[in-house]
Amino acid sequence: MSNRVPADIMPGAYEEERRERLSYVIGLILALTLTAGAFAVVWLDLLSGGAALAVLGLLAFIQAVVHLRFFLHIDLERSHRDDLMLILFTVLILLIMVSGTVWILYDQHVRMMP
């Protein structure tokens, strides 16, 4: 197998493609590892109750960061900050909607109790 760059691809583009492919492979390995870790915590009963929920929440957060970084290529560079702000705004709106729904449902539950 030769390390020569094909004639129709510029050397810089070939290196960029190699880096991007490596980024996807690293992201895939991390995502699979985090998913296996979450399954292991639940399936093997490694933790219970609040500790299990805390670990699963932490693993979910780390997995979301891995997806943003390795698959969506969003990091803290200046050129990607607008994308990051849009994602954070979307998360804020979703948190407001979900927390409002939970609040209303809890209030309705309390009012229905005898």
C-alpha positions in Angstrom: 0.0 0.0 0.0 1.4 3.3 -1.0 1.3 6.6 0.9 1.2 8.6 -2.2 -1.5 11.2 -2.6 -3.8 10.6 -5.7 -3.1 13.0 -8.5 -6.6 14.6 -8.5 -6.5 15.5 -4.8 -4.4 18.4 -3.5 -2.0 17.4 -0.6 -3.7 19.7 1.9 -7.1 18.3 1.1 -5.9 14.7 1.6 -4.4 15.5 5.0 -7.7 17.3 6.0 -9.7 14.2 4.9 -7.4 11.9 6.9 -7.8 14.1 10.1 -11.6 14.2 9.7 -11.8 10.4 9.3 -9.6 10.0 12.4 -11.9 12.3 14.2 -14.9 10.2 13.3 -13.2 7.0 14.4 -12.2 8.5 17.8 -15.8 9.8 18.2 -17.2 6.4 17.4 -15.0 4.6 19.9 -15.8 7.1 22.6 -19.5 7.0 21.9 -19.5 3.2 22.0 -17.5 3.1 25.2 -19.8 5.6 26.9 -22.9 3.6 25.7 -21.4 0.4 27.0 -20.6 2.0 30.3 -24.2 3.2 30.7 -25.5 -0.3 29.9 -23.0 -1.8 32.3 -24.2 0.4 35.2 -27.8 -0.6 34.7 -27.4 -4.2 33.5 -24.8 -5.3 36.1 -26.4 -3.3 38.9 -23.1 -1.6 39.7 -24.9 1.3 41.3 -28.5 1.9 42.6 -30.8 4.7 43.2 -29.6 8.3 43.0 -25.9 7.3 42.4 -27.0 5.3 39.2 -29.0 8.3 38.0 -26.1 10.7 38.6 -23.6 8.4 36.7 -26.1 7.9 33.9 -26.7 11.7 33.6 -23.0 12.3 33.6 -22.4 9.7 30.9 -25.2 11.2 28.8 -23.7 14.7 29.1 -20.3 13.4 28.1 -21.8 11.6 25.2 -23.5 14.8 24.0 -20.2 16.6 24.2 -18.5 13.8 22.2 -21.2 14.1 19.5 -20.9 17.8 19.3 -17.1 17.7 19.1 -16.3 14.7 17.0 -19.4 14.4 14.7 -20.7 17.9 14.4 -17.1 19.4 14.7 -18.3 22.1 17.1 -15.6 23.3 19.5 -14.6 26.6 21.1 -12.8 28.0 18.1 -13.9 31.5 17.0 -15.3 30.3 13.7 -17.7 27.8 15.5 -18.9 30.0 18.3 -22.1 31.0 16.4 -23.0 27.3 15.9 -22.3 26.7 19.6 -24.5 29.7 20.6 -27.4 28.3 18.5 -27.1 24.9 20.1 -27.0 26.4 23.6 -30.0 28.6 22.9 -31.9 25.5 21.6 -31.0 23.6 24.8 -32.2 26.6 26.9 -35.5 26.7 25.1 -35.9 22.9 25.5 -35.1 23.1 29.2 -37.7 25.8 29.7 -40.3 23.8 27.8 -39.6 20.5 29.7 -39.3 22.1 33.1 -42.5 24.0 32.5 -44.3 20.9 31.5 -43.1 19.0 34.5 -44.0 21.8 36.8 -47.6 22.0 35.4 -48.0 18.2 35.5 -46.8 18.1 39.1 -49.1 21.0 40.1 -52.0 19.1 38.4 -51.1 16.0 40.3 -51.0 17.7 43.6 -54.4 19.3 43.0 -56.0 16.0 42.1 -54.9 14.4 45.3 -57.8 14.1 47.9 
